[in-house]
Amino acid sequence: MLASPVQQAVPLRVVHVVRRYGPVGGMERYVWETTRALAARGASVEVVCEALYAPAPEGIAVHQVGEIASRPRWLSLLRFSRRAAAWLAAHPGDPSGPGHAPIRLVHSHERLGVHQVTTFHGPPFATIRDRGWWRRVSLRVAAQLWLERRELCGPQVCAVVPNSPLIRSQLERWFPCIGNRMATPIMPAVTAGPMRTARLVPAEGGVIGFVGQEWKRKGLDIALDVVAALKVRRPGLSVLVIGPDPAEIRDRVAAAGVRAECPGWVDSASHFPRMDLLLHPARSEPYGMAVGEAMAARVPVVISDRCGIAGSVSADAGCVLSLEADIQAWAQACERQLGREQPPAGFVRSWDTVAAEHETLYQQVLRVMARAATQDR
């Protein structure tokens, strides 16, 4: 692991690199909110991106290198990394000029090759090695594996930051080259929204929520089987499915035989107060922002152990089950949460806390860089 925090803080000068800068997705919101919180705490923050998707935050210089065609993905990632690297090379700044400007850190959230810090937001592409060999024989796969290894194992990389313990364990499995550069996970914050009012759920009813646009990966089919099992004891039960295209899931919802509302992709925050339980039996979930948001809204949760946020789900907040558990076990866990008399206390994690954790990491990295620079002289 990285060294312990330094006692004497060094002024921070950080360049974050992300393709889309703005609150337009889970990873993008993480970067957007973290950079704003860092700037608010006094750090010098710049952003290099393809394009800006919201008004530039006050105090942050945003440098756009131009949008790139998104397909094929591997080529798009490579082209962006080259543009970002070219911009960084053309604008090195002055680490030792007037005023003794601090060393610049480059913090990447993409498949870059010139950064000192990288945050890994999703499952490694290297998990494809678990699949049949015929799935791995292509230029696309070779390029993705090369880009990923370059991002994580490049000689200039000082810290790899997983965004959850789950991602850390996957990286440790597939990339032993990371070694002591693996940092403690820095998980996203949860923005507080409308709260669910404390109430008892009717013995024969209740509203179970499901949130996730990628509904197959997030386990909507399992959730509907659980709801169908619960309906035997709760004939008035209904389900609120947020995210999937209603036409795409209509037949599955109908087969569950339960009253359902499927508004499509809408802001889930305003719907959490209506839910009596969030059910999230995801097959693969790097973190699980919807789970954190539900807990912040004081909605009980029942989730799978494949969610990165699972370690943050206390006994008061809900329940974490193995994805291998049978439907009846899931239904019983949901029944216990629906029958509770007291609501959860509420989950709190601010972006200022996330920024403070980044500051600690940056000071450690600066110490490593300073030691390396001394040895090179």
N, C-alpha and C positions, 0 to 999 in steps of 0.2 A: 504494500500500500504506500501511498505518498507520505512524505514526512509530516510531522505534526505542524500546526500553524506557527508561523514566525511571530515573535513578540513585537517586533517593530514593523508596522504596516508600511508598505511601499505604495505611492500613488498609483492608481489603476488607470491604464489606457488599453482599452479592449476593442477589437474589431470583430463583430459577429458576422458570420457568412451564412446566408440562407437564401434559397431561391425566391420564395415569395415572402415578402415582409409585410405583415399585417395579420389581423385576427381572423384568418380565413381557413383555419384547420387546427387540429389538435397540436401538432408540432409547431406550426406557425404561431399559434397563440402563445405557446410556451416561450418562444423567442421574443415575440412582441412584448409580452408582459415582463419578462425577465430583464430585457434591455431597458425598458422604461423605469423599472424599479432600481436598476443599477445606476442609471443617470440621476434619479431622484436622490440616491444615496451619495452622490458626488463623484462617481467614476466618469472618466472621459470615454464615451461610447460612440462608435461608428458602426454602420451596417453596410455590407456589400451584398447586393441582391440583384436578381434579374429585374424585378419590378416592385414598386411600392403599391400596396393595395388599400391604403388608408392615409389620411394626412400625416405627414412626418411628425413624430413626437417632439416636443420641445426639448432642446438640448442634445439631440441625437443627429449626427450628420449621416444622411443616407445616400449611398452611391449606387446608381442603377447601371448595370452593364448590358441591359437589353434582354428582352424575352427570347426564349429558345423553344423550338418545336418540342413538344413533350414526348414524341415517339420517333424512333425506338427509345425506350427509357435509358438504356445504358449509354447510348450516344448523347442523349440530352444531358445526362449527368457528367459525362466526360467533357462536353463542350462548355458547360457552365464552370466546371472546375478550372478549365484553362483560362476562361475569361476572368474569373475571380483571381486566379494566380497572377495573371498579367496585370490586373489593376493593382494588386498588392505590391508587385515588383516595381511598378511605375510610381507608386506613392509610398515609399518606405518610411517617410517621416524622418525625424532626427532624434534618435534615442539619447544623444549626448550633447545636444546643442544648447542654445541660450536657455537658462532657467533649469537646466538639467532635466529635460523631459523624461518621464519614465519609459522603461522598455515597453514596447507594444506587444501585446498578446493577440494572437489570432485564434478565435474560438469558432470552430466550424460546426455546422449542423447538417452538412452535406458530404458528398464523397470527394472531399478536397485532398490535397497532398502537400500543403505548405503551412499547416496549422500546428500550434502547440497543444491546443485543447480541442477535443471533439466530444459532442454529446450524441449518444446513440439512442434514437427514439423508438425503434421498432425491432422486431425479431431479425437476427442476422440472415442475410441471404444464404449464408453457408449452410443453413439447415437443409438446403436442397440435396446435400450429400447423403441425407437419410433416405432419399428416394431412389428409384431405379436408375441404373446407369444411363438408360436411354433418355432420361430427362436432363442429363447433364452434358450431353454431347452437342454443343452449339456455341457459336460465337457469342451469343447473348449471355449465356451462363458464364463462359470464361471471362468476359468483360466485367460482368457484375462481381464475380469473385475477386478479380484483380483490383477493381476499384475499392471494394470493401476492405481487402487486406491492406491496401495502400493507406486508406483512411485510419485504420486502427494500429498498424504496425510500422508506419514510417519512422525513420530514425529521429526525426525532429519532434515526434509526438511525445509530450510530457505527461498528459493525463487523458484517459478515456472515461467519460462520465455516462454511465447508464441511467436511464430515467426511471428505473424501478429495479428492485432486487431480482425480479424474474429475468429481465434483460441481462443483468450482471451474470447470472448463472449460465445463461446461454452463451454469452461472450467468453466466459471462462472455459466453457467446454470446447468451443470451436477455435478460439484464438489464444492459446497459451503464450504466444509471443507478447501479449500485453504485459504479463508479469506484474511488477510492482507499479506499473502506470495506471492500473485500475483504480479509479476513485470511488468513494462512497456514492451510492445513487443519490441524485438530486431530483426528487419527484415534483411534479407540477403542483401549483397552488390550486385552491378551489375558490372561485369567485362566489360570494354569497348572493343568493337570489331570494325569491319569495319563500317563506317558511310554510310547512304543513302545520295546520292547527292541531293541537292535541285533541284526539277523539278516539272513542272506541269503535272498532270496525263491527258492523252488524254480523251476527253469527252466521247468517245465510248469504252474506254478500261480501262486498269489498272490491277495490280496484287494484289490479296488479299491472304495473308498468313495465315496459320493455323499451329500451332506447338503443338504437344502433342502425346506421345505414347499411353497413356490411352485415346483413342479418344472418347469413349462413355461418360466418366466422364467429359471430357473437351468440349463436345458439338459439335462434328464434324457434326452430323446430323442437328443441328440447323444452323450451319455455312453454310452448303450446301444449305439449304432452303433459307437462306438470299442471297447467291450468285445467286441462280436461280431467285429470285425476282429482283435483281439488273441487271441481264442480259437483262431484258426487255428494259431498257434504255441504257445499255452498252453491245451491242452484241459482242464486242471484249474483254470482261473481261475474265481473266483467274485466276485460283486458284493454289496455291503452298501449298501442304499438306505434312508437315514434321513430321515424327514420326511413324505413323501406318504402319503396314505391307501392302504393296500395294495390295496384293491378297485379303486381308481381307476387304478392303474398295472399291474394284473395282466397284462392282454393285451400291453402293451408289453414287459414284462419277459420274458414267455414267448416273444415273437417274437424276442428277442435270442438265444435258445437257450443261455443260460448259467445256471449255478447261482446262485440269488439268495436273499437274506434281506431281507425288508422288514418291519421291526418297527413302522413308523409313526413318529409323532412322539414320540421318546424323547430323553433326555439324550445328546447325541452324545459328550460328553467321555469317558464310560466306554468308548466303542466305538473311539476313535481308536487305542489300542494294538493292536487287531486288524487295522487297515488297513495295507497295504503301500504304498498310494498313495491320495491324495484327488484325484478328477477333478471339475473344476468349470468346465465350458464355458458359463458363464452368458451370456445375451444382454444382460442389464442387471443390474448388481450395484453399488449405490452404494458399498459397502465390501467386505463378504465376511468376516464374523466367523468362519465355519466354516473358512475358509482360514487365518486367523491362528491359530485354535485348533489346527488340524492341524499347522502349522509349529511351534507351541509344544510339541506332543507329539512332535516329531521325525519326523513323517510327511511324506514327499516330496509335492509338489503339482504338478499340471498344470492350469493355469487359463486362461481367456480374457482378452484385453486389455480386455474390457468391465467388469472388476472394479476397484473403487476401490483395492483393496489391491495391485494388480499391481506398483506401484512398489516395494513392500516385499519382493517375492519375488526373492531373490538367486539366483545360479546354483547355489549350494550347496543352497538350499531346494527348487528345482524348476525349472519352466519356465512361461513365459507365451507363449501362441500367439494369433495373430490368429483371430478367429471365422470369418474367411473361409478359413482353411486347410482342406484336405480331410481326410477321415477317416483316410487313411493317414498324413498328417503328424502327426495327433493320436496315432495308434496308435504311431508310431515314438518320439514324445516320451515316451509312457507306458512303452514298452519300455526306454528308456534309464534311466528312474527305477526301474523294477522290477529292472533288472540291476545297479544300483549296489552297490558293496561297502561304502561308508561311509554311515552315516545323516546327515541334516542336523544342523547344530550346534544348532538350536533357536532359536525366535523369542522375543525378550523385549521387552515393552513394558508398563510398570506403570501403574496408575491414578494413582499419585503423580506420575509423569511427565506424564500428561494434565493433572492439576490444576496442576502447575507451569507448563505451557504456557498454561493459562487465566489464571493469576495474571499472567503477563507481558502477555497481551492486555488484561486488566482495567486494568493500570497505564497502558497506552497510551490506552485509552478514557477513563480518568479525566483524563488530561492534555488530551485533546481537549475533554472536557466543561468542564474548568476554564478553558480558553482561550476557549471559546464564552461562558461565563458572564461572563468579564471584558469581552468585547466588547459584551455586552448591557447593561452598566451605563451 
